[in-house]
């Protein structure tokens, strides 16, 4: 870095001409600080893991608070190490997190039950009854499904509920004192009226009239946070919030805060996919494909979630609970073999070596099957999951075929919902952008996804920036809200960004469809594994 450029960055850091995004992902909490040109100045992250407690996936409050502080501290130390600046001022900031789930509090702000994450699939009855009552899909992961299931189960805490929110909404509340939520994240709590940019009041009324709900001492209208579109005033970092975020006391309060968003929204921003007929695929522990719709879907489809962009425009989401957990486990196994063989092969090099093998494989993965279901999967009709690899006696068991089966299987569940949108609802998609670490190896996952969706897949140079970077961009947007979010991203953030596009290869598409047919027909293998292999081994 040139001396002059270093000096400019130092001045920006000292003056607070920066934006900070912090995202709570499923396995990592990451903080990203950017400048006015959207360049990443510093990062900090910490790994964390959910745990199964009383049959439900959760993270503790201590994990949440300590993870927030650790990620921020690591980012601030990165600033000090690179630029010799102690971070005291930030221009704008925002919190993002994995969507959905259930955080319920009483009138005194006390947590009533452990945080229930998106990964839980114990709400099938609520999903079915609410979907029927509302005439639209209410996924098992949504906050309202968790609340209604708790009502149906007669859980002791329900009458004392005074407020429910998501993880991003909770952290924003703690940092700013405001009970608000970004509208994209809100769309994972309760259906949104995109014309009014608020929770659907008619559906709230229907929910209120359900017999089990009418018996409660509260009104659902009073339990939910206020939805806000991107660029709206969502408050500022309070003195208490600054002390929580930075216990060292160096960060000054008063930082303007963007509406807290879900990881789907930050993924859309990070891929510039907020206009109608654009879409993106965000791939991590879970995977979701989003398409911004020109109009709402005609029919009810349980495979598609009706959500919105951070600007409040309607979008369809195909969400699969499972993606990289099983894949990472297999890569780790090969890493152990490489180490045992005395090979210095790890990290990106290990992934690249294995992923590139997939391009040398038989088009249909040689008759191999893999199920990546680390947890339950609604799209496959599974309340629980067990990772399973299977092959017939005539399957071609090569490393190349094995890795192609791994990647094909990872993209198979999300393909179910995408097929509904593109093949049944005839949703038009002009561009589909891949986003996430799996796209770091050039072309491989991009080409596999193009085969799965039978559509061109674009990957931009920002693809590995992640949701925390997207949240930092949304924080910067606070100062540009005179533009629409789509125009702001086009003109300010992505002008001149380099990208590559992989067109679907007909042979790859045919090979994937052969594999996908084998995958769906073989699901009884997975269902049998769930019945016979206990969760705790």
NORURVEN-V486217 format. One record per helix or strand of 3 or more residues. SS is the DSSP state (A for helix, B for strand). FROM is the first residue (numbers start at 0). TO is the last residue. If there is no record, write none. Layout:
((SS FROM TO) (SS FROM TO))
This chain:
((A 2 14) (B 18 23) (B 27 33) (B 39 46) (B 50 52) (B 55 57) (A 60 82) (B 91 96) (B 101 104) (A 123 133) (A 142 151) (A 157 159) (B 162 164) (A 166 175) (B 179 181) (A 182 185) (A 200 208) (A 210 213) (A 219 222) (B 225 227) (A 238 244) (A 262 269) (B 277 282) (B 286 291) (B 304 307) (B 313 319) (A 323 339) (A 346 357) (A 364 366) (B 367 370) (A 377 379) (B 387 390) (A 398 423) (B 430 434) (A 436 439) (A 443 452) (B 456 459) (A 466 479) (A 484 492) (B 498 501) (A 505 520) (A 522 531))
